[in-house]
């Protein structure tokens, strides 16, 4: 049936053989025409989006993602004197008036660098949907994939290190939206284990540089006709991937991935778990010009044994976060690096029959530090039981708009997807400008 229709279209002249081949490649390869988002004509004011502009206060972002739904009640927004508090107690910090969980004693000493936001709220109470909205500001849909913030930064500003990727993800979360509808060249480099460095970045034993160059030249020659026939963005991205990989193979900055260069006492301070070493790798990468690094810490889905699992997770988080802030500050990097800590949602104030807390998107917490943020403060609050946002409600799009604002990204400029639909960085989110020093 399809072949008959194709032959009919070709005979009628309604579609050329070249167009037919292109459409076939698009169908079979899953590629489409390169969108017009990179030219100036695609930009324009987006209705109801923020038109605020500022000179960037942050050059880089280290984004710490607490995958699974972190309990706000047992970390950043502990309560006292109510049943919902459970056994968790608040402690004083290095910032007057800022109190956090007793499970984060090292981070408490760094709160003068940070602002704790205790009034986040989301409409998404399932992991995949919540994760997606937190990373993109948009609802998860089956018809389109929206870009994460690191990809937006790459598209609008680029820069960074010319031989290293500008966007790196450290962890094992397969649900990351990556570059969304942007070409694959804006996707993050995925590093599953920070201690293993990058695999397959050296020539195979016995393969000389001369032979390698000849092989790649031959491969390029063989691919020329195909690329000319099918000028699609994912075909080009496949070629760009090889070019970028070869450039990275020759980079002197590949040593950034070698954590053995760091003093053993510093590695121990970060924590020998993958998260702590990922935080150390993130510092080494931004030090060498990588613009956006995400590090994930999973396991926060504490439906059962919340008061056993959360202290264990907090021990890992506490070492990594506190040492990262201290290390960045000591090296003069914190003023230019925005450290973000967030999760897809919080956990219920009510404790269930399994001594756990369930999904709770209505109210939860996040932390911002460095990158122009006024430290030693809290923003927003929940009621005495942690159920409702009582002051300064922050939508996910507002939170992401604040990150973009710190980076000096245009919040109201439209980029069109390949399907010609208009999108902005943080949908209609409004940045919280009062958080900045």
Backbone torsions as a table, in degrees:
resi	resn	phi	psi	omega
1	UNK	NA	-48.7	179.2
2	UNK	-62.9	-39.9	-178.9
3	UNK	-65.9	-40.5	178.7
4	UNK	-61.6	-43.0	178.8
5	UNK	-64.0	-41.4	179.5
6	UNK	-62.2	-46.6	179.9
7	UNK	-61.7	-38.8	179.7
8	UNK	-63.4	-45.2	179.5
9	UNK	-63.4	-39.7	-180.0
10	UNK	-66.5	-43.3	-178.8
11	UNK	-66.7	-36.1	-176.6
12	UNK	-75.8	-13.1	-178.9
13	UNK	79.6	5.8	179.9
14	UNK	-69.8	-20.6	179.8
15	UNK	-146.0	132.8	-179.4
16	UNK	-77.3	162.4	177.2
17	UNK	-61.4	-36.8	179.7
18	UNK	-64.7	-44.9	179.1
19	UNK	-64.5	-39.0	179.7
20	UNK	-63.7	-41.6	179.1
21	UNK	-64.3	-39.7	-179.9
22	UNK	-64.9	-42.9	179.5
23	UNK	-65.9	-35.9	178.2
24	UNK	-65.4	-44.4	178.5
25	UNK	-61.6	-39.5	179.2
26	UNK	-61.0	-40.3	-179.4
27	UNK	-70.9	-45.9	-174.1
28	UNK	-76.7	-37.1	-175.8
29	UNK	-92.7	-11.4	-179.1
30	UNK	72.4	32.7	-178.6
31	UNK	-116.8	156.5	178.2
32	UNK	-134.5	175.0	-179.6
33	UNK	-66.2	145.4	177.9
34	UNK	-62.0	124.9	-178.8
35	UNK	-64.8	165.4	-176.8
36	UNK	-89.8	15.0	-172.1
37	UNK	-65.6	-19.0	-175.9
38	UNK	-86.4	-6.8	178.0
39	UNK	-102.1	158.8	-173.5
40	UNK	-62.4	-24.0	-177.4
41	UNK	-66.7	-18.6	-177.3
42	UNK	-82.1	-10.0	-176.5
43	UNK	-89.8	146.3	175.7
44	UNK	-176.7	163.1	-179.7
45	UNK	-67.2	137.2	-179.2
46	UNK	-104.4	124.5	-174.3
47	UNK	-56.3	131.0	177.3
48	UNK	71.9	-0.9	174.9
49	UNK	-81.3	159.5	-177.5
50	UNK	-69.8	135.1	177.2
51	UNK	-103.6	10.4	179.9
52	UNK	-67.6	138.8	178.4
53	UNK	-127.9	151.4	173.2
54	UNK	-159.6	159.5	171.7
55	UNK	-70.9	136.1	-174.8
56	UNK	-57.6	136.7	173.2
57	UNK	-98.4	-12.5	-180.0
58	UNK	-130.8	137.1	174.6
59	UNK	-93.3	-31.5	-173.1
60	UNK	-132.1	162.2	175.1
61	UNK	-131.6	132.5	165.9
62	UNK	-112.4	114.2	-170.0
63	UNK	-109.2	111.4	-176.9
64	UNK	-100.1	112.3	-173.7
65	UNK	-106.7	120.7	-179.1
66	UNK	-91.3	87.6	-172.0
67	UNK	-72.9	130.9	177.8
68	UNK	117.4	-15.5	-179.6
69	UNK	98.5	90.7	-176.4
70	UNK	-75.4	135.7	177.4
71	UNK	-71.0	110.5	178.0
72	UNK	-66.2	-31.5	-177.5
73	UNK	-66.1	-23.7	-174.9
74	UNK	-113.7	11.5	-180.0
75	UNK	-132.8	-78.3	-169.9
76	UNK	-100.5	-13.0	-176.3
77	UNK	-135.4	55.1	-178.1
78	UNK	-70.9	148.9	-179.3
79	UNK	-114.3	168.8	177.7
80	UNK	-137.2	146.2	172.0
81	UNK	74.9	12.7	177.1
82	UNK	-130.4	154.7	-177.3
83	UNK	-63.2	-33.7	-177.5
84	UNK	-66.2	-17.5	-178.3
85	UNK	-67.5	-27.7	-174.0
86	UNK	63.4	-155.5	-178.4
87	UNK	-82.0	-6.1	-176.6
88	UNK	-69.2	133.2	-179.6
89	UNK	-115.2	143.3	174.6
90	UNK	-81.1	152.9	175.3
91	UNK	-129.9	158.5	176.3
92	UNK	-71.9	159.8	180.0
93	UNK	-127.8	-175.4	178.6
94	UNK	-73.2	-3.9	178.4
95	UNK	-114.9	126.9	179.1
96	UNK	-58.4	130.4	176.3
97	UNK	85.6	-7.5	178.7
98	UNK	-102.0	120.2	178.2
99	UNK	-124.6	138.3	178.5
100	UNK	-132.4	-177.0	-174.9
101	UNK	-68.1	147.7	175.2
102	UNK	-62.1	-16.0	179.8
103	UNK	-79.1	-2.0	-177.4
104	UNK	-126.6	56.6	-174.5
105	UNK	-67.3	-34.3	179.8
106	UNK	-72.5	-42.0	177.8
107	UNK	-64.6	-32.1	177.7
108	UNK	-57.5	-30.6	-179.8
109	UNK	-77.2	-8.0	-178.1
110	UNK	-112.7	6.9	-174.0
111	UNK	-69.0	-14.5	174.4
112	UNK	-67.8	-13.7	175.7
113	UNK	-92.5	-11.0	-164.9
114	UNK	-123.5	159.7	170.2
115	UNK	-120.0	125.4	178.0
116	UNK	-94.5	122.2	177.2
117	UNK	-98.5	115.5	-176.3
118	UNK	-109.6	24.4	-175.6
119	UNK	-134.9	27.4	175.6
120	UNK	-69.6	147.5	175.8
121	UNK	-147.0	145.7	-177.7
122	UNK	-136.8	160.0	175.3
123	UNK	-98.0	-0.7	-173.1
124	UNK	-110.6	115.5	-177.4
125	UNK	-109.2	11.4	175.5
126	UNK	-111.7	149.1	-171.7
127	UNK	-57.2	-55.2	-174.4
128	UNK	-62.4	-44.8	-179.5
129	UNK	-67.4	-40.1	179.5
130	UNK	-67.4	-42.9	176.7
131	UNK	-58.5	-45.4	-177.6
132	UNK	-64.3	-46.4	-179.9
133	UNK	-63.7	-41.7	-179.7
134	UNK	-61.2	-37.6	-178.4
135	UNK	-80.9	-25.1	-170.7
136	UNK	-122.5	-19.4	-173.4
137	UNK	77.0	2.1	-177.4
138	UNK	-120.1	156.3	174.1
139	UNK	-67.4	146.2	175.5
140	UNK	-71.9	127.3	-180.0
141	UNK	-130.9	156.3	-180.0
142	UNK	-82.5	-11.0	-173.2
143	UNK	-99.7	-11.3	-176.6
144	UNK	-154.1	152.2	176.7
145	UNK	-119.0	119.7	-177.8
146	UNK	-88.9	152.1	-178.7
147	UNK	-78.0	150.4	170.8
148	UNK	-81.2	166.9	-174.4
149	UNK	-58.9	-37.4	179.6
150	UNK	-61.2	-33.4	178.2
151	UNK	-72.4	-41.1	175.9
152	UNK	-58.9	-44.2	179.0
153	UNK	-60.2	-42.0	179.0
154	UNK	-61.1	-44.2	-177.2
155	UNK	-68.9	-46.7	-175.0
156	UNK	-77.2	-36.3	-172.3
157	UNK	-120.9	-34.7	-177.4
158	UNK	59.4	-130.8	177.1
159	UNK	73.4	-152.6	179.8
160	UNK	78.3	-144.5	-177.9
161	UNK	-94.6	126.2	-174.2
162	UNK	-69.6	-18.1	-177.5
163	UNK	-111.5	-4.5	175.9
164	UNK	-116.1	151.9	178.0
165	UNK	-65.4	148.3	180.0
166	UNK	-83.9	-8.1	-173.8
167	UNK	-137.8	118.4	-177.0
168	UNK	-129.7	136.1	175.8
169	UNK	-116.5	126.0	-178.5
170	UNK	-113.9	112.5	-178.8
171	UNK	149.3	-167.2	-174.9
172	UNK	-126.4	22.2	-178.6
173	UNK	-82.6	109.1	-175.5
174	UNK	-79.5	-4.5	-176.3
175	UNK	-90.9	5.9	-177.3
176	UNK	-64.0	131.8	-177.0
177	UNK	-72.6	-15.3	175.8
178	UNK	61.2	-132.6	-175.8
179	UNK	-86.2	-3.1	179.0
180	UNK	57.9	-129.9	-178.8
181	UNK	-83.2	-2.3	173.5
182	UNK	-73.3	157.5	176.6
183	UNK	-57.3	157.0	-174.7
184	UNK	-60.6	-21.3	-179.0
185	UNK	-63.4	-17.9	179.8
186	UNK	-96.9	6.4	177.9
187	UNK	-73.5	156.4	176.1
188	UNK	-74.4	154.7	166.5
189	UNK	-81.6	124.1	-177.1
190	UNK	-92.7	127.0	177.0
191	UNK	-121.7	107.9	-174.6
192	UNK	-76.7	-38.0	-179.7
193	UNK	-128.4	111.6	-175.8
194	UNK	-62.3	-24.6	-178.4
195	UNK	-80.9	-15.4	179.7
196	UNK	-88.7	-7.9	-179.0
197	UNK	65.0	-154.6	179.0
198	UNK	-98.8	133.5	178.9
199	UNK	-91.3	154.3	172.4
200	UNK	57.9	40.7	177.3
201	UNK	-109.9	6.7	177.3
202	UNK	-119.4	153.4	178.4
203	UNK	-63.5	145.4	178.1
204	UNK	-64.5	149.1	178.9
205	UNK	-55.8	133.0	179.3
206	UNK	89.9	-9.9	-179.8
207	UNK	-97.7	113.8	-179.3
208	UNK	-80.3	161.4	177.9
209	UNK	-59.8	-39.8	-179.1
210	UNK	-63.1	-45.4	179.7
211	UNK	-66.4	-36.7	179.2
212	UNK	-63.3	-44.8	179.4
213	UNK	-63.1	-39.6	178.9
214	UNK	-64.8	-41.7	179.2
215	UNK	-62.9	-44.9	-179.7
216	UNK	-67.4	-35.2	176.3
217	UNK	-63.9	-41.0	178.0
218	UNK	-66.2	-42.7	178.8
219	UNK	-62.1	-40.4	179.0
220	UNK	-64.4	-40.7	179.5
221	UNK	-64.2	-41.0	179.5
222	UNK	-67.7	-28.4	-177.3
223	UNK	-86.8	-11.0	-172.7
224	UNK	-59.3	-46.5	-178.6
225	UNK	-61.9	-42.5	-179.5
226	UNK	-63.0	-44.1	-179.1
227	UNK	-64.9	-36.0	178.9
228	UNK	-69.6	-34.7	-178.7
229	UNK	-76.3	-36.2	-177.2
230	UNK	-123.2	79.1	-177.6
231	UNK	-79.1	60.4	-178.9
232	UNK	-98.5	156.3	-172.0
233	UNK	-67.4	-35.4	-178.8
234	UNK	-77.5	-24.5	172.3
235	UNK	-68.8	-44.1	177.7
236	UNK	-64.7	-39.8	-179.5
237	UNK	-62.0	-34.3	179.0
238	UNK	-64.3	-40.7	177.4
239	UNK	-68.2	-42.8	179.2
240	UNK	-61.0	-34.5	-179.9
241	UNK	-59.0	-43.7	178.5
242	UNK	-66.0	-41.8	179.3
243	UNK	-61.5	-45.1	-179.4
244	UNK	-66.5	-38.6	179.8
245	UNK	-63.7	-42.8	179.9
246	UNK	-67.2	-36.2	177.1
247	UNK	-64.7	-42.0	-179.5
248	UNK	-68.1	-35.1	179.5
249	UNK	-59.6	-29.3	-176.7
250	UNK	-96.4	-0.3	-175.0
251	UNK	-74.6	134.6	174.4
252	UNK	-69.8	-19.2	-177.3
253	UNK	-83.8	2.7	174.0
254	UNK	-59.9	-21.7	179.1
255	UNK	-64.7	-13.8	176.1
256	UNK	-59.5	-28.0	-178.3
257	UNK	-83.7	-3.3	-178.9
258	UNK	-95.9	96.3	-176.6
259	UNK	-71.4	-14.0	179.4
260	UNK	-68.6	-12.0	176.2
261	UNK	-73.2	-15.9	-178.0
262	UNK	-84.9	148.7	176.5
263	UNK	-59.3	142.2	-176.6
264	UNK	-62.0	-35.1	-179.4
265	UNK	-68.1	-32.7	177.2
266	UNK	-71.7	-41.7	177.4
267	UNK	-60.6	-39.3	178.8
268	UNK	-66.9	-37.5	179.2
269	UNK	-63.3	-38.1	177.4
270	UNK	-68.1	-23.5	-174.8
271	UNK	98.0	133.7	-175.9
272	UNK	-80.2	-4.0	174.5
273	UNK	-67.1	162.0	-177.0
274	UNK	-58.4	-35.9	-179.5
275	UNK	-64.9	-48.9	-179.8
276	UNK	-60.4	-43.1	178.2
277	UNK	-69.2	-29.4	174.6
278	UNK	-66.6	-37.8	176.1
279	UNK	-64.0	-40.6	177.3
280	UNK	-64.1	-43.3	177.6
281	UNK	-62.8	-39.1	178.5
282	UNK	-59.7	-44.0	177.4
283	UNK	-61.2	-43.1	-179.8
284	UNK	-64.0	-33.5	-178.8
285	UNK	-74.2	-47.0	179.8
286	UNK	-65.9	-28.7	176.7
287	UNK	-61.5	-27.4	-178.6
288	UNK	-105.9	17.5	170.6
289	UNK	97.8	1.3	176.4
290	UNK	-70.5	129.7	-168.8
291	UNK	-82.2	-37.1	-172.8
292	UNK	-138.9	118.4	179.3
293	UNK	-126.2	125.6	175.8
294	UNK	-108.8	136.3	176.5
295	UNK	-124.6	127.2	-177.3
296	UNK	-106.3	147.2	173.1
297	UNK	-130.4	108.7	-177.8
298	UNK	-91.4	176.9	175.3
299	UNK	105.0	3.6	-173.4
300	UNK	-83.7	5.1	-179.1
301	UNK	-82.5	71.7	-167.5
302	UNK	-93.5	66.8	175.4
303	UNK	-68.4	-24.3	179.4
304	UNK	-132.2	150.3	176.0
305	UNK	51.3	43.4	-179.0
306	UNK	-55.7	-39.9	-173.6
307	UNK	-85.8	2.7	168.3
308	UNK	-100.4	-47.8	-175.6
309	UNK	-71.9	-41.9	-176.2
310	UNK	-62.1	-45.0	176.0
311	UNK	-59.1	-37.2	177.8
312	UNK	-65.2	-45.7	179.0
313	UNK	-65.5	-39.9	180.0
314	UNK	-64.6	-32.6	177.7
315	UNK	-61.9	-43.6	177.3
316	UNK	-66.2	-47.3	179.9
317	UNK	-62.2	-44.0	-174.2
318	UNK	-60.0	-46.5	179.1
319	UNK	-63.8	-45.7	-177.3
320	UNK	-66.5	-48.4	-177.0
321	UNK	-67.7	-49.6	-176.8
322	UNK	-61.9	-43.4	-179.4
323	UNK	-69.0	-36.9	177.4
324	UNK	-60.8	-48.6	-179.9
325	UNK	-62.3	-43.1	179.6
326	UNK	-65.0	-43.5	-178.3
327	UNK	-66.5	-46.4	178.3
328	UNK	-60.2	-43.4	-178.6
329	UNK	-65.2	-42.0	-179.2
330	UNK	-63.7	-29.6	-178.5
331	UNK	-93.4	2.9	-179.3
332	UNK	73.9	18.7	-176.9
333	UNK	-96.9	-17.9	-173.3
334	UNK	-67.8	-32.2	-178.2
335	UNK	-65.9	-25.7	179.9
336	UNK	-104.6	-3.6	-175.8
337	UNK	-117.7	120.4	176.3
338	UNK	-88.1	117.3	176.2
339	UNK	-96.0	123.0	-177.9
340	UNK	-116.6	132.2	172.6
341	UNK	-125.9	125.3	-178.8
342	UNK	-155.3	178.7	-177.8
343	UNK	-150.5	170.5	-177.2
344	UNK	-74.5	-27.5	175.4
345	UNK	-170.3	178.0	178.3
346	UNK	-96.8	-160.9	178.5
347	UNK	-124.4	154.8	-176.1
348	UNK	-60.6	139.6	171.2
349	UNK	-60.6	-38.4	178.2
350	UNK	-70.7	138.5	179.9
351	UNK	-95.9	126.5	-173.7
352	UNK	-81.9	-179.1	-175.5
353	UNK	-68.3	-14.4	177.1
354	UNK	-97.7	17.7	-177.4
355	UNK	54.2	41.9	177.6
356	UNK	-127.2	176.7	175.8
357	UNK	-122.8	141.6	-176.1
358	UNK	-98.5	-178.5	-177.6
359	UNK	-62.5	141.1	-177.6
360	UNK	-152.8	90.0	-179.5
361	UNK	-82.2	-9.3	-173.4
362	UNK	-65.2	-34.5	-179.0
363	UNK	-153.7	129.9	176.1
364	UNK	-161.1	-175.1	-168.8
365	UNK	-124.7	162.1	172.7
366	UNK	-151.1	169.3	-179.3
367	UNK	-134.3	138.3	172.3
368	UNK	-124.5	138.5	179.4
369	UNK	-146.3	148.6	177.6
370	UNK	69.8	-168.6	174.1
371	UNK	55.4	33.1	177.6
372	UNK	94.2	-5.1	179.0
373	UNK	-73.4	136.9	176.1
374	UNK	-75.7	112.6	-176.3
375	UNK	-78.3	172.1	176.1
376	UNK	72.5	35.3	-175.0
377	UNK	-143.7	164.1	167.9
378	UNK	-121.0	157.2	176.6
379	UNK	-134.0	128.7	-179.3
380	UNK	74.3	164.8	176.7
381	UNK	-158.1	158.9	174.1
382	UNK	-102.7	170.2	178.0
383	UNK	-69.7	179.3	-171.5
384	UNK	-64.1	-19.9	178.5
385	UNK	-103.3	0.9	179.1
386	UNK	75.3	21.0	-175.4
387	UNK	-91.2	-44.1	-172.6
388	UNK	-121.4	147.1	170.5
389	UNK	-72.4	120.2	-176.1
390	UNK	-98.7	-16.1	-175.2
391	UNK	-158.2	134.7	174.5
392	UNK	55.4	62.3	179.2
393	UNK	-62.1	135.8	-179.1
394	UNK	-121.4	114.2	174.1
395	UNK	-75.7	160.1	179.7
396	UNK	-58.5	-41.8	-179.9
397	UNK	-63.9	-33.0	176.6
398	UNK	-67.4	-41.9	178.4
399	UNK	-60.7	-46.2	180.0
400	UNK	-69.7	-33.4	175.7
401	UNK	-63.9	-32.8	178.3
402	UNK	-67.5	-40.2	176.3
403	UNK	-63.1	-46.7	-179.6
404	UNK	-63.6	-37.9	178.4
405	UNK	-62.2	-42.4	177.8
406	UNK	-60.6	-33.7	-179.3
407	UNK	-84.2	-3.3	-179.2
408	UNK	73.2	26.1	-179.5
409	UNK	-85.0	147.1	-178.2
410	UNK	-76.7	114.6	-174.7
411	UNK	-79.2	-19.6	-174.9
412	UNK	-109.2	6.2	-179.3
413	UNK	-89.3	131.9	-176.0
414	UNK	-88.0	138.0	167.0
415	UNK	-122.1	134.2	-178.0
416	UNK	-92.7	135.4	174.5
417	UNK	-72.5	167.3	177.0
418	UNK	-57.3	-23.5	177.0
419	UNK	-86.3	8.7	175.6
420	UNK	71.2	23.6	176.5
421	UNK	-94.5	139.9	-176.3
422	UNK	-86.2	137.0	177.7
423	UNK	-140.6	153.0	172.4
424	UNK	-121.4	171.8	-173.4
425	UNK	-56.9	-47.4	-173.8
426	UNK	-127.0	37.3	-178.7
427	UNK	54.4	-120.4	-179.6
428	UNK	-108.1	22.5	-177.8
429	UNK	-62.8	146.6	179.0
430	UNK	-111.7	124.6	-178.9
431	UNK	-67.5	147.3	177.6
432	UNK	-91.0	88.6	-172.6
433	UNK	-69.2	-22.6	-178.4
434	UNK	-70.2	-10.2	179.2
435	UNK	-77.2	-13.7	-173.3
436	UNK	-92.8	145.1	-178.0
437	UNK	-68.3	NA	NA
